[in-house]
Amino acid sequence: MSDQDIDTMLGALPLAALMIAPNERILGANPRALALLGIDLRGRHFITAIRQPGVLDAVEGVMRDGQPRETRFLTNDGSRDTTYRVSASALSMSIAKGVLLCFEDITHVEQAGEIRRDFVANVSHELRTPLTAMIGFIETLRGPARDDAGARERFLGIMAKEAARMERLVKDLLSLSRVEADERMRPTEHVDMAALTASVFHTLSHLAQEAGVRLTRDGALEQADVIGDPDQLRQVMSNLIENAIKYGGQVGEVTVTLSYNPSESALRGAGVSIAITDTGAGIDPLHLPRLTERFYRVDSHRSREMGGTGLGLAIVKHIINRHRGRLRIESTMGKGSTFTVILPAAPSKAV
C-alpha cells in the first residue's frame, strides 16, 4: 500500500474525500479535501483535522461496527456559511483499509429550503392579517353591530378592501409561479418596445392623473424591437411605471426614456434600454440590493396602503432574467429613483 495509490484513488472521486486508517491516522486526502480542511493532513490524527463532534462520532461509529453513517459538516468559505453532507463508510481494499469520508456541498439545497420556509412564512403572514381583520368584522356584524346600519356599511367597506388585498396577493403569487416556470424558456416574438410603452402609457394615464403626476416619454424610437414575450414585457413596464407613479410623490413627474445602444456593455451586444425615472423621495442605498427580493419592502405600512404585495419587483426580476436582460436601480435621497431595463435588441430589426 503506497501513498501514491491512495492519492490516485481519492483523486478520482468527484467529492472532497479522505481516508482514515484503523489506527485513526489520516492515510490521504484529495485536493478538494485539502482545500476544505487544510494542507498536511496525512499522518495526523483525524480528531485534530476535523474537530466537529458529529463527524467524529460518525467515524468512530463506522470503526466500531462497520455500518455507514451520514452527518453534517458546517464551515465558512470566507464569504458565507457552507454546509456539507458527510458520508462515512468502511473500506477494505488491497491498497487501503479504514474509513472513507466524503464531503458533498449541499449549501444550495439548504439555502433553497430556507428560502422556501421564509416564503411560506411571508405568505402566511400576508394572508393572516387581512383574514384576522375580516373574521373580527364578521363576528361583530353577527353580534353587537347586527342592527347597526352605519357600522355594517363601514365594516363591509373595510372587508371589501381586505378581500381585494388578498386577491392581489394571490394574483401576484400565481403570476410569480408562472414566470418562474417559464424562466428557462427563451421567448421568440418580436416586440416593439416603443409601441408597447405607448400602450402602457395610455392604460396608466388615469392613475397618473388621479395621483397628480405628470407622465412623459422621452427619446421615443420609431422602432425598438426586442425578442420577447409581449405580455410579460407589458407586465414589467406596467409594474415599474405604476410604482413610479405611486411612490414618486404628489405633484411629481415620471419620465420614461427609450434608447438604443449598438454596443451595450451589460449585454455585450446591441440593446434597447427603458429608463423609468421619478422625482420622489428616493431610496436609501441600504435597500437597493434587496429591492427585488420577495416581500421585501422599504416601507411596509406605506406599501400596503398603496396596495402593494411586495412581489412586483421580484416578478420583474424573473421576467428580465428570462429575456436575458438586466435591471439597474439608481436612487438619490430627496431627488428620486431610476429603474432601467436593458434588453437585447432583435438582430434583424435593430435600429
DOGUMAR-632132 format. One line per 3 residues: number of its first residue (from 1); for each residue x, y, z of N, C-alpha, C. Coordinates in steps of 0.05 Angstrom, whole numbers, padded with zeros to 5 digits, always signed. Each point is the difference from the previous one (the first is absolute). Example, Ala and Ser with C-alpha at 12.3 -4.5 7.8 and 13.67 -1.06 7.14 Angstrom:
REM residues 2
1 = +00264/-00114/+00156/-00018/+00024/+00000/+00018/+00024/+00000 | -00007/+00021/-00014/+00016/+00024/+00001/-00015/+00022/+00014
This chain:
REM residues 351
1 = +00017/-00024/+00000/-00017/+00024/+00000/+00018/+00025/+00000 | -00003/+00017/-00020/+00016/+00024/-00002/-00017/+00025/+00001 | +00013/+00022/+00008/-00014/+00025/+00001/-00010/+00008/-00028
4 = +00015/-00006/-00020/-00008/+00007/-00028/-00025/-00015/-00008 | -00002/-00026/+00007/-00024/-00015/-00006/-00025/+00012/+00013 | +00003/+00007/+00026/-00022/+00012/+00014/-00008/+00027/-00012
7 = +00020/+00016/-00006/-00005/+00026/-00012/-00014/-00003/-00028 | +00008/-00020/-00015/-00013/-00005/-00026/-00029/-00007/+00003 | -00005/-00018/+00020/-00028/-00008/+00005/-00017/+00024/+00009
10 = +00010/+00015/+00019/-00016/+00023/+00011/-00003/+00022/-00021 | +00021/+00003/-00017/-00001/+00021/-00020/-00021/-00006/-00021 | -00008/-00025/-00004/-00020/-00007/-00020/-00028/+00006/+00010
13 = -00004/+00006/+00026/-00026/+00006/+00010/-00008/+00028/-00005 | -00025/+00006/-00008/-00009/+00027/-00007/-00005/+00017/+00025 | +00001/-00011/+00024/-00005/+00015/+00024/+00025/+00002/+00017
16 = +00000/+00019/+00019/+00022/+00001/+00019/+00000/-00026/+00016 | +00023/-00013/+00001/+00000/-00027/+00013/+00027/-00004/+00014 | -00001/-00014/+00022/+00025/-00008/+00013/-00004/-00028/+00012
19 = +00024/-00014/+00005/+00000/-00027/+00010/+00013/+00000/+00027 | -00014/-00013/+00019/+00010/-00003/+00028/+00006/-00029/+00006 | +00024/-00005/+00009/+00009/-00027/+00005/-00011/-00010/+00026
22 = +00000/-00027/+00005/-00010/-00011/+00025/+00014/+00011/+00025 | +00025/+00010/-00004/+00014/+00012/+00023/-00008/+00029/+00005 | -00021/+00009/-00015/-00011/+00027/+00002/+00017/+00022/-00011
25 = +00019/-00008/-00016/+00017/+00020/-00014/-00010/+00004/-00029 | +00003/+00023/-00011/-00009/+00006/-00027/+00020/-00011/-00020 | -00010/-00018/-00018/+00018/-00013/-00020/+00004/+00018/-00024
28 = -00020/+00016/-00007/+00002/+00017/-00023/-00025/+00017/-00004 | +00002/+00020/-00017/-00022/+00018/-00005/+00003/+00011/-00029 | -00022/+00004/-00014/+00002/+00011/-00027/+00001/+00030/+00001
31 = +00005/+00014/-00022/+00004/+00029/+00000/-00025/+00015/+00011 | -00024/-00010/-00005/-00024/+00013/+00010/-00001/-00001/+00031 | +00008/-00022/+00011/+00001/-00003/+00029/+00021/+00018/+00012
34 = +00023/+00002/-00014/+00021/+00018/+00010/-00009/+00029/+00000 | -00015/+00007/-00021/-00010/+00028/-00001/-00021/+00005/+00022 | -00014/-00021/+00008/-00021/+00003/+00020/+00011/-00001/+00028
37 = +00019/-00018/+00005/+00009/-00006/+00027/+00028/+00011/+00006 | +00015/+00007/-00021/+00027/+00010/+00004/+00020/-00020/-00010 | +00024/+00010/-00004/+00022/-00017/-00011/+00013/-00017/+00022
40 = +00017/-00017/-00008/+00015/-00017/+00019/-00018/-00017/+00017 | -00019/-00014/-00012/-00018/-00017/+00015/+00011/-00028/+00005 | +00016/-00009/-00019/+00010/-00028/+00002/+00016/-00004/+00026
43 = -00007/-00021/+00014/+00015/-00007/+00024/-00012/+00012/+00026 | -00018/+00019/-00003/-00011/+00013/+00024/-00023/-00017/+00010 | -00005/+00002/+00027/-00024/-00013/+00011/-00024/+00014/-00010
46 = -00021/-00015/-00008/-00023/+00012/-00013/-00014/+00020/+00018 | +00002/-00003/+00026/-00014/+00019/+00018/+00012/+00028/-00003 | +00026/+00002/-00004/+00014/+00026/-00002/-00006/+00014/-00027
49 = -00010/-00015/-00020/-00005/+00012/-00026/-00029/+00008/-00004 | -00018/-00015/+00013/-00029/+00004/-00005/-00013/+00016/+00022 | +00002/-00008/+00025/-00007/+00016/+00023/-00031/+00004/+00004
52 = -00016/-00011/-00017/-00029/+00004/+00003/-00012/-00026/+00012 | -00013/+00002/+00023/-00010/-00024/+00014/-00017/-00019/-00017 | -00017/+00011/-00016/-00017/-00018/-00016/+00016/-00017/-00019
55 = +00020/+00011/-00013/+00017/-00016/-00019/+00017/-00019/+00016 | +00011/+00009/+00022/+00016/-00018/+00017/-00016/-00024/+00009 | -00024/+00004/+00009/-00017/-00022/+00009/-00006/-00019/-00023
58 = -00004/+00011/-00024/-00005/-00018/-00023/+00024/-00017/-00007 | +00024/+00011/+00001/+00024/-00015/-00005/+00004/-00022/+00021 | -00003/+00007/+00025/+00003/-00019/+00021/-00021/-00022/-00001
61 = -00024/+00007/-00008/-00021/-00020/-00003/+00006/-00020/-00022 | +00010/+00010/-00023/+00007/-00018/-00022/+00023/-00019/+00008 | +00020/+00011/+00014/+00022/-00016/+00010/-00010/-00022/+00019
64 = -00020/+00006/+00015/-00010/-00019/+00020/-00016/-00023/-00013 | -00019/+00007/-00018/-00018/-00022/-00010/+00000/-00003/-00030 | +00015/+00018/-00015/+00002/-00003/-00029/-00025/+00009/-00015
67 = -00020/+00012/+00013/-00024/+00009/-00013/+00003/+00029/-00010 | -00008/+00006/-00024/+00003/+00027/-00011/-00017/+00020/+00015 | +00009/+00025/+00001/-00014/+00021/+00014/+00001/+00026/-00016
70 = -00020/+00018/+00005/+00000/+00026/-00012/-00003/+00021/+00022 | +00012/+00023/-00005/-00003/+00023/+00019/+00005/+00026/-00015 | +00001/+00022/+00014/+00005/+00026/-00012/+00027/+00011/+00009
73 = +00012/+00015/-00018/+00025/+00015/+00006/-00005/+00029/-00007 | +00002/+00018/+00020/-00005/+00028/-00004/+00026/+00016/+00000 | +00003/+00018/-00019/+00024/+00016/-00001/-00007/+00027/-00013
76 = +00020/+00016/-00006/-00003/+00026/-00013/+00022/+00003/-00020 | -00007/+00008/-00025/+00020/+00002/-00021/+00012/+00028/-00001 | -00005/+00017/+00020/+00010/+00027/+00001/-00021/+00021/-00008
79 = -00020/-00008/-00014/-00021/+00019/-00008/-00028/-00010/+00008 | -00003/-00025/+00006/-00027/-00011/+00008/+00004/-00026/+00015 | -00021/-00007/+00015/+00000/-00026/+00014/-00006/-00022/-00021
82 = +00014/-00022/+00003/-00004/-00022/-00019/-00007/-00026/+00016 | -00015/-00017/-00013/-00009/-00025/+00013/+00008/-00023/-00018 | +00012/-00021/+00012/+00008/-00024/-00015/-00015/-00024/+00012
85 = -00009/-00018/-00018/-00010/-00026/+00009/+00024/-00018/+00000 | +00005/-00013/+00023/+00024/-00017/+00003/-00009/-00029/+00001 | +00012/-00016/-00018/-00006/-00029/+00000/+00025/-00014/+00010
88 = -00004/-00017/+00021/+00022/-00015/+00011/-00005/-00030/-00005 | +00019/-00013/-00014/-00004/-00028/-00007/+00025/-00016/+00006 | -00004/-00025/+00008/+00023/-00018/+00004/+00011/-00009/-00027
91 = +00026/+00000/-00003/+00013/-00008/-00025/+00022/-00020/+00005 | -00001/-00022/-00015/+00020/-00021/+00003/+00009/-00008/-00027 | +00023/+00010/-00008/+00012/-00006/-00027/+00029/-00008/+00004
94 = +00011/-00009/-00022/+00028/-00008/+00001/+00018/+00023/+00005 | -00008/+00024/-00009/+00017/+00023/+00003/-00005/+00015/+00026 | -00024/-00004/+00012/-00006/+00016/+00024/-00023/-00013/+00015
97 = +00001/+00002/+00027/-00021/-00009/+00017/-00006/+00023/+00020 | -00025/+00003/+00007/-00007/+00021/+00020/-00027/+00012/-00006 | -00002/+00027/+00003/-00025/+00014/-00004/+00004/+00021/-00021
100 = -00018/-00001/-00020/+00000/+00020/-00021/-00020/+00022/+00006 | +00009/+00025/+00001/-00018/+00023/+00005/-00003/+00016/-00026 | -00025/+00005/-00008/-00005/+00016/-00023/-00017/+00024/+00008
103 = +00007/+00024/-00010/-00014/+00025/+00007/-00014/+00011/-00025 | -00027/+00001/+00001/-00015/+00010/-00022/-00012/+00027/+00007 | +00006/+00020/-00016/-00009/+00028/+00006/-00030/+00001/-00006
106 = -00017/+00004/+00020/-00029/+00002/-00004/-00009/+00028/+00009 | +00017/+00020/-00001/-00007/+00027/+00009/-00024/+00010/-00016 | +00000/-00005/-00027/-00022/+00010/-00017/-00026/-00013/+00008
109 = +00001/-00026/+00008/-00024/-00013/+00008/-00011/+00012/+00026 | +00018/+00005/+00019/-00008/+00012/+00026/-00011/+00028/-00005 | +00012/+00015/-00018/-00009/+00027/-00005/-00028/-00001/-00013
112 = -00004/-00019/-00019/-00026/-00002/-00012/-00022/-00007/+00020 | +00007/-00018/+00019/-00018/-00006/+00021/-00007/+00024/+00018 | +00021/+00016/+00006/-00004/+00023/+00016/-00018/+00021/-00015
115 = +00005/+00003/-00026/-00016/+00019/-00016/-00029/-00010/+00000 | -00004/-00026/-00003/-00027/-00010/-00001/-00014/+00004/+00027 | +00014/-00005/+00022/-00012/+00005/+00026/-00007/+00029/+00004
118 = +00018/+00018/-00008/-00005/+00029/+00003/-00024/+00008/-00017 | -00001/-00011/-00024/-00022/+00006/-00018/-00027/-00008/+00011 | -00001/-00024/+00011/-00025/-00010/+00012/-00007/+00018/+00024
121 = +00020/+00007/+00016/-00006/+00017/+00024/-00010/+00027/-00009 | +00012/+00012/-00021/-00008/+00026/-00009/-00028/+00000/-00012 | -00006/-00021/-00016/-00027/-00002/-00011/-00021/-00003/+00022
124 = +00007/-00017/+00020/-00018/-00005/+00023/-00005/+00027/+00015 | +00021/+00015/+00004/-00003/+00026/+00014/-00017/+00019/-00016 | +00005/+00002/-00027/-00015/+00018/-00017/-00029/-00007/-00001
127 = -00007/-00025/+00001/-00028/-00008/-00001/-00013/+00001/+00027 | +00015/-00005/+00021/-00011/-00001/+00027/-00011/+00027/+00008 | +00013/+00021/-00006/-00008/+00027/+00008/-00028/+00007/-00010
130 = -00005/-00001/-00027/-00027/+00006/-00009/-00021/-00020/+00009 | +00008/-00025/+00002/-00019/-00021/+00009/-00009/+00006/+00028 | +00019/+00007/+00017/-00006/+00005/+00028/-00019/+00024/+00002
133 = +00005/+00021/-00016/-00017/+00023/+00000/-00029/-00007/-00009 | -00001/-00016/-00021/-00026/-00007/-00011/-00016/-00018/+00020 | +00014/-00018/+00013/-00014/-00017/+00020/-00011/+00017/+00022
136 = +00016/+00020/+00009/-00009/+00018/+00021/-00024/+00016/-00007 | +00000/+00010/-00025/-00024/+00015/-00009/-00024/-00017/-00003 | +00004/-00025/-00010/-00023/-00018/-00003/-00013/-00006/+00027
139 = +00017/-00005/+00020/-00010/-00006/+00027/-00015/+00024/+00011 | +00010/+00025/-00006/-00013/+00024/+00010/-00027/+00004/-00014 | -00001/-00005/-00027/-00024/+00003/-00015/-00021/-00021/+00008
142 = +00009/-00023/+00009/-00019/-00020/+00009/-00009/+00004/+00029 | +00014/+00018/+00014/-00006/+00004/+00028/-00009/+00029/+00005 | +00018/+00016/+00013/-00008/+00026/+00010/-00010/+00019/-00023
145 = +00012/-00003/-00024/-00008/+00019/-00022/-00021/-00011/-00019 | -00014/-00020/+00009/-00019/-00014/-00017/-00021/+00020/-00011 | -00009/+00018/+00017/-00022/+00018/-00008/+00010/+00028/-00004
148 = +00026/+00004/-00001/+00012/+00027/-00004/+00007/+00003/-00030 | -00018/+00014/-00014/+00004/+00003/-00029/+00026/+00016/-00007 | +00006/+00020/+00016/+00024/+00016/-00005/+00025/-00017/+00003
151 = +00002/-00015/+00022/+00023/-00017/+00005/+00002/-00021/-00021 | -00023/-00011/-00008/+00000/-00022/-00020/+00012/+00010/-00026 | -00008/+00024/-00008/+00010/+00011/-00025/+00030/+00005/+00001
154 = +00009/+00011/+00023/+00028/+00006/+00004/+00017/-00025/+00000 | -00009/-00021/+00015/+00015/-00025/+00002/+00000/-00014/-00027 | -00022/+00000/-00014/+00000/-00013/-00026/+00020/+00013/-00020
157 = +00003/+00026/+00002/+00019/+00014/-00016/+00028/-00008/+00006 | +00006/-00003/+00026/+00027/-00009/+00008/+00005/-00029/-00008 | -00021/-00017/+00003/+00003/-00027/-00008/+00005/-00003/-00030
160 = -00014/+00017/-00016/+00005/-00001/-00029/+00028/+00008/-00007 | +00011/+00019/+00015/+00028/+00009/-00004/+00019/-00022/+00007 | -00004/-00014/+00022/+00017/-00022/+00008/-00002/-00024/-00019
163 = -00024/-00005/-00010/-00003/-00022/-00019/+00014/+00006/-00026 | -00001/+00026/-00009/+00014/+00008/-00024/+00030/-00003/+00004 | +00010/+00006/+00024/+00028/-00003/+00006/+00009/-00029/-00002
166 = -00016/-00019/+00010/+00006/-00028/-00002/-00001/-00009/-00029 | -00019/+00011/-00015/-00002/-00008/-00028/+00025/+00009/-00015 | +00010/+00024/+00005/+00024/+00010/-00013/+00024/-00018/+00007
169 = +00001/-00008/+00026/+00022/-00017/+00008/+00000/-00027/-00014 | -00024/-00012/-00001/-00002/-00026/-00013/+00006/+00003/-00030 | -00009/+00021/-00012/+00005/+00005/-00029/+00030/+00003/-00005
172 = +00014/+00015/+00018/+00029/+00003/-00004/+00015/-00026/+00006 | -00010/-00016/+00019/+00013/-00026/+00005/-00002/-00018/-00024 | -00024/-00001/-00012/-00003/-00016/-00024/+00017/+00010/-00023
175 = +00001/+00027/-00003/+00017/+00012/-00021/+00029/-00007/+00005 | +00010/+00002/+00024/+00027/-00007/+00006/+00006/-00029/-00006 | -00019/-00018/+00007/+00004/-00028/-00005/+00002/-00005/-00030
178 = -00017/+00013/-00016/+00001/-00004/-00029/+00026/+00010/-00012 | +00009/+00023/+00010/+00024/+00012/-00010/+00024/-00017/+00006 | +00002/-00011/+00024/+00022/-00017/+00008/+00000/-00026/-00017
181 = -00024/-00010/-00006/-00002/-00025/-00016/+00010/+00004/-00028 | -00004/+00025/-00011/+00008/+00006/-00027/+00028/+00012/-00003 | +00014/+00004/+00023/+00024/+00015/+00000/+00022/-00011/-00018
184 = +00001/-00027/-00003/+00021/-00012/-00017/-00008/-00004/-00029 | -00024/+00009/-00007/-00010/-00002/-00027/+00004/+00027/-00014 | +00016/+00000/-00021/+00006/+00025/-00014/-00025/+00009/-00016
187 = -00008/+00026/+00002/-00022/+00010/-00016/+00009/+00002/-00030 | -00020/+00001/-00018/+00007/+00000/-00028/-00013/+00022/-00017 | -00018/+00016/+00012/-00014/+00020/-00015/+00015/+00026/-00002
190 = -00004/+00015/-00022/+00010/+00027/-00002/-00019/+00019/+00014 | +00010/+00016/+00017/-00016/+00019/+00016/+00011/+00028/-00004 | -00017/+00018/-00009/+00008/+00029/-00003/-00005/+00013/+00027
193 = +00022/+00006/+00014/-00002/+00012/+00026/-00011/+00028/+00000 | +00004/+00015/-00022/-00011/+00027/-00002/-00030/-00001/-00001 | -00011/-00018/-00016/-00029/-00003/-00002/-00012/-00011/+00026
196 = +00015/-00020/+00012/-00010/-00011/+00025/+00000/+00020/+00023 | +00021/+00017/+00001/+00001/+00021/+00021/-00023/+00020/-00004 | -00005/+00007/-00025/-00022/+00019/-00006/-00027/-00012/+00009
199 = -00004/-00026/-00003/-00024/-00013/+00008/-00003/+00001/+00031 | +00022/-00006/+00014/+00000/+00001/+00029/-00005/+00028/+00010 | +00011/+00020/-00014/-00005/+00028/+00007/-00030/+00006/-00001
202 = -00013/-00009/-00021/-00029/+00005/-00003/-00015/-00013/+00022 | +00008/-00024/+00007/-00015/-00015/+00021/+00003/+00013/+00027 | +00024/+00011/+00006/+00005/+00011/+00027/-00004/+00030/+00002
205 = -00009/+00012/-00021/-00003/+00029/+00000/-00020/+00009/+00021 | -00022/-00015/+00004/-00020/+00008/+00019/+00011/-00002/+00029 | +00017/-00020/+00005/+00013/-00003/+00026/+00018/+00024/+00005
208 = +00015/+00008/-00020/+00018/+00023/+00003/-00016/+00026/+00006 | -00022/+00003/-00014/-00017/+00024/+00004/-00011/+00000/+00029 | -00009/-00023/+00009/-00011/-00001/+00028/+00022/+00006/+00020
211 = +00024/-00008/-00005/+00022/+00005/+00019/+00013/+00027/-00004 | -00009/+00015/-00020/+00012/+00026/-00005/+00028/-00001/-00010 | +00007/-00021/-00015/+00026/-00005/-00010/+00000/+00004/-00030
214 = +00020/+00015/-00010/+00003/+00004/-00029/+00016/-00022/-00012 | -00012/-00014/-00020/+00013/-00023/-00013/+00010/+00008/-00027 | +00026/-00003/-00005/+00012/+00009/-00025/+00018/-00022/-00012
217 = +00003/+00002/-00026/+00018/-00018/-00014/+00022/+00016/-00013 | +00024/-00012/-00001/+00023/+00014/-00012/+00015/-00020/-00017 | +00012/+00010/-00021/+00017/-00017/-00017/-00015/-00022/-00014
220 = -00025/+00005/-00007/-00016/-00021/-00013/+00013/-00008/-00027 | +00003/-00025/-00004/+00011/-00011/-00025/-00022/-00009/-00019 | +00005/+00004/-00025/-00020/-00010/-00019/-00003/-00030/+00002
223 = +00022/-00013/+00006/+00000/-00028/+00002/+00021/-00009/+00021 | -00009/-00015/+00019/+00019/-00009/+00021/-00008/-00029/+00007 | +00006/-00017/-00019/-00008/-00028/+00002/+00019/-00017/+00017
226 = -00012/-00018/+00016/+00014/-00019/+00015/-00013/-00027/-00005 | +00014/-00022/+00007/-00012/-00027/-00001/-00011/-00005/+00028 | -00027/-00003/+00002/-00011/-00002/+00026/-00028/-00011/+00001
229 = -00011/-00001/+00024/-00027/-00008/+00005/-00016/+00026/+00004 | -00017/+00008/-00018/-00014/+00026/+00003/-00016/+00003/+00025 | -00013/-00021/+00009/-00016/+00002/+00025/+00018/+00005/+00024
232 = +00022/-00015/+00001/+00018/+00003/+00023/+00014/+00027/+00000 | +00008/+00009/-00024/+00013/+00027/-00001/-00020/+00022/+00006 | -00025/-00003/-00007/-00020/+00019/+00008/-00003/+00000/+00030
235 = +00002/-00023/+00013/-00002/-00002/+00029/+00024/+00015/+00013 | +00023/-00003/-00012/+00024/+00014/+00011/-00004/+00030/-00001 | -00008/+00010/-00024/-00004/+00029/-00003/-00022/+00010/+00018
238 = -00022/-00015/+00002/-00022/+00008/+00017/+00008/+00002/+00029 | +00014/-00021/+00009/+00009/+00000/+00029/+00018/+00023/+00006 | +00020/+00005/-00017/+00020/+00020/+00006/-00012/+00028/-00002
241 = -00016/+00005/-00021/-00012/+00027/-00003/-00021/+00005/+00022 | -00016/-00021/+00006/-00020/+00003/+00022/+00014/+00006/+00026 | +00022/-00014/+00006/+00015/+00005/+00025/+00010/+00029/+00000
244 = +00010/+00009/-00023/+00011/+00028/-00001/-00022/+00020/+00005 | -00024/-00006/-00010/-00023/+00019/+00005/-00008/-00001/+00029 | -00002/-00023/+00012/-00009/-00003/+00027/+00020/+00011/+00021
247 = +00026/-00005/-00005/+00020/+00007/+00020/+00017/+00024/-00008 | -00007/+00013/-00023/+00016/+00022/-00010/-00007/+00027/+00013 | -00019/+00000/+00018/-00007/+00025/+00013/-00022/+00015/-00015
250 = -00017/+00014/+00016/-00021/+00016/-00012/+00011/+00023/-00016 | -00015/+00008/-00020/+00008/+00022/-00018/+00028/-00006/-00010 | +00006/-00024/-00007/+00026/-00008/-00010/-00001/-00005/-00029
253 = +00022/-00012/-00010/+00002/-00005/-00029/+00013/-00028/-00003 | -00010/-00015/-00019/+00011/-00026/-00007/+00007/+00001/-00029 | +00026/-00005/-00006/+00009/+00001/-00028/+00010/-00027/-00008
256 = -00009/-00009/-00023/+00009/-00025/-00012/+00017/+00006/-00024 | +00025/-00009/+00000/+00018/+00006/-00022/+00009/-00026/-00014 | -00005/+00000/-00026/+00009/-00023/-00016/+00026/+00007/-00015
259 = +00018/-00018/-00001/+00025/+00005/-00015/+00010/-00026/-00012 | +00016/+00003/-00021/+00012/-00024/-00013/+00030/+00003/+00001 | +00014/-00021/+00007/+00029/+00000/+00001/+00010/-00023/-00016
262 = +00015/+00005/-00022/+00009/-00022/-00017/+00022/-00017/+00013 | +00011/+00011/+00023/+00020/-00016/+00014/-00004/+00004/+00030 | -00020/-00014/+00010/-00007/+00002/+00029/+00018/-00018/+00016
265 = +00017/+00012/+00017/+00020/-00015/+00015/-00012/-00021/+00018 | -00024/+00006/+00011/-00012/-00019/+00018/-00009/-00026/-00014 | -00004/+00002/-00026/-00010/-00022/-00016/+00021/-00011/-00020
268 = +00022/+00016/-00003/+00020/-00007/-00020/-00012/-00002/-00028 | -00018/+00019/-00006/-00013/+00001/-00026/-00020/+00023/+00000 | -00016/+00001/-00022/-00019/+00021/-00002/-00022/-00003/+00020
271 = -00009/+00023/+00011/-00021/-00001/+00021/-00019/+00023/-00001 | -00024/-00005/+00009/-00021/+00021/+00003/-00003/+00005/+00030 | +00002/+00025/+00008/-00003/+00008/+00028/-00025/+00016/+00004
274 = -00014/-00007/+00022/-00024/+00015/+00008/+00005/+00009/+00029 | +00003/+00026/+00004/+00006/+00011/+00026/-00025/+00014/+00011 | -00009/-00008/+00023/-00024/+00013/+00013/+00010/+00016/+00024
277 = -00003/+00026/-00002/+00011/+00019/+00020/-00023/+00015/+00014 | +00002/+00001/+00026/-00020/+00015/+00015/+00014/+00022/+00016 | -00016/+00019/+00011/+00011/+00022/+00015/-00008/-00002/+00030
280 = -00002/-00025/+00009/-00008/-00004/+00028/+00022/+00004/+00021 | -00005/-00012/+00023/+00018/+00004/+00023/+00026/-00016/-00003 | +00001/-00019/-00019/+00024/-00016/-00003/+00000/-00024/+00019
283 = +00019/-00017/-00004/+00003/-00025/+00016/+00028/+00000/+00012 | +00001/-00006/+00026/+00026/-00003/+00014/+00016/-00021/-00014 | +00026/+00006/-00006/+00017/-00020/-00013/+00001/-00027/+00015
286 = -00005/+00000/+00026/+00000/-00025/+00016/-00020/-00020/-00011 | -00023/+00011/-00011/-00021/-00018/-00009/+00003/-00010/-00029 | +00016/+00014/-00016/+00001/-00006/-00029/+00006/-00029/-00007
289 = +00020/-00013/+00014/+00006/-00028/-00008/-00022/-00019/+00005 | -00019/+00007/+00018/-00021/-00019/+00008/-00028/+00006/-00012 | -00002/+00020/-00017/-00026/+00008/-00009/-00014/-00022/-00016
292 = +00014/-00017/-00014/-00013/-00021/-00016/-00005/-00025/+00016 | +00005/-00001/+00026/-00006/-00023/+00016/-00030/-00002/+00004 | -00010/-00024/+00002/-00029/-00004/+00005/-00008/+00012/+00027
295 = -00020/+00016/+00000/-00012/+00012/+00024/+00018/+00020/+00014 | +00022/+00008/-00013/+00016/+00021/+00012/-00012/+00027/-00006 | -00003/+00016/+00021/-00012/+00027/-00003/+00018/+00020/+00014
298 = +00003/+00023/-00012/+00015/+00022/+00014/-00018/+00011/+00022 | -00025/+00004/-00005/-00019/+00010/+00019/-00025/-00019/-00001 | -00001/-00019/+00018/-00022/-00020/-00001/-00027/+00012/+00002
301 = -00004/+00019/+00019/-00026/+00012/+00004/-00009/+00015/-00025 | +00018/+00017/-00011/-00008/+00016/-00023/-00005/-00018/-00024 | +00016/-00021/-00003/-00004/-00019/-00022/-00028/-00013/+00001
304 = -00008/-00009/+00024/-00026/-00012/+00002/-00022/+00020/-00005 | +00004/+00024/+00010/-00021/+00021/-00004/-00003/+00006/-00030 | +00022/-00002/-00015/-00001/+00005/-00029/-00010/-00025/-00015
307 = -00005/-00022/+00014/-00010/-00024/-00014/+00022/-00018/-00009 | +00025/+00004/+00009/+00022/-00017/-00009/+00000/-00026/+00015 | +00010/-00021/-00014/+00002/-00027/+00012/+00029/-00007/+00007
310 = +00019/+00015/-00009/+00028/-00006/+00006/+00011/-00020/-00020 | -00015/-00006/-00022/+00009/-00020/-00020/+00006/+00012/-00027 | -00008/+00025/-00004/+00002/+00012/-00026/+00028/+00000/-00012
313 = +00020/+00009/+00015/+00027/+00001/-00010/+00013/-00027/-00003 | -00009/-00019/+00017/+00009/-00028/-00003/-00009/-00011/-00027 | -00026/+00006/-00007/-00010/-00009/-00026/+00015/+00013/-00023
316 = +00005/+00026/+00003/+00016/+00015/-00020/+00027/-00013/-00004 | +00014/-00006/+00022/+00027/-00012/-00002/-00001/-00026/-00016 | -00019/-00018/+00007/-00001/-00026/-00014/-00006/+00003/-00029
319 = -00018/+00019/-00007/-00006/+00004/-00029/+00024/+00010/-00015 | +00014/+00019/+00012/+00024/+00011/-00013/+00021/-00022/-00003 | +00003/-00017/+00020/+00019/-00022/-00001/-00007/-00019/-00024
322 = -00026/-00005/-00003/-00009/-00017/-00022/+00008/+00012/-00027 | -00001/+00026/-00002/+00007/+00014/-00025/+00030/+00006/-00002 | +00016/-00011/+00018/+00029/+00004/+00000/+00008/+00029/+00001
325 = -00017/+00015/+00015/+00005/+00029/+00002/+00012/+00007/+00027 | +00000/+00026/+00006/+00012/+00010/+00025/-00019/+00021/+00012 | +00000/+00001/+00026/-00016/+00021/+00015/+00020/+00016/+00016
328 = +00000/+00026/-00004/+00017/+00018/+00016/-00017/+00018/+00016 | +00007/+00004/+00025/-00016/+00017/+00018/+00019/+00021/+00011 | -00006/+00025/-00004/+00016/+00023/+00010/-00019/+00019/+00015
331 = +00009/+00010/+00022/-00017/+00018/+00016/+00017/+00019/+00016 | -00010/+00025/+00002/+00013/+00020/+00017/-00021/+00011/+00019 | +00006/-00001/+00026/-00019/+00009/+00020/-00008/+00029/-00005
334 = -00026/+00005/-00001/-00011/+00026/-00005/-00002/+00009/-00029 | +00010/-00017/-00018/-00001/+00008/-00028/-00014/-00020/-00018 | -00005/-00024/+00010/-00015/-00020/-00016/+00016/-00024/-00007
337 = -00012/-00018/-00016/+00012/-00026/-00007/-00003/-00005/-00030 | +00018/-00017/-00011/-00002/-00008/-00028/+00003/-00030/-00001 | -00020/-00013/-00012/+00001/-00029/-00005/+00005/-00003/-00030
340 = +00022/-00013/-00008/+00006/-00003/-00028/+00000/-00030/-00008 | -00016/-00006/-00020/-00002/-00027/-00011/+00016/+00000/-00026 | +00020/-00018/-00002/+00016/-00002/-00024/-00005/-00028/-00012
343 = -00010/+00000/-00025/-00007/-00025/-00014/+00016/-00003/-00026 | +00007/-00024/-00007/+00014/-00004/-00025/-00017/+00008/-00024 | +00011/+00016/-00018/-00015/+00009/-00024/-00003/-00024/-00019
346 = -00023/+00000/-00014/-00004/-00020/-00020/+00019/+00004/-00023 | +00017/-00020/-00007/+00021/+00004/-00020/-00010/+00010/-00027 | -00023/-00010/-00009/-00009/+00007/-00027/-00014/+00026/-00001
349 = -00007/+00012/+00024/-00015/+00024/-00001/+00013/+00022/+00017 | +00026/-00003/+00006/+00014/+00020/+00016/+00001/+00026/-00016 | -00002/+00022/+00015/+00001/+00026/-00013/+00026/+00014/+00006
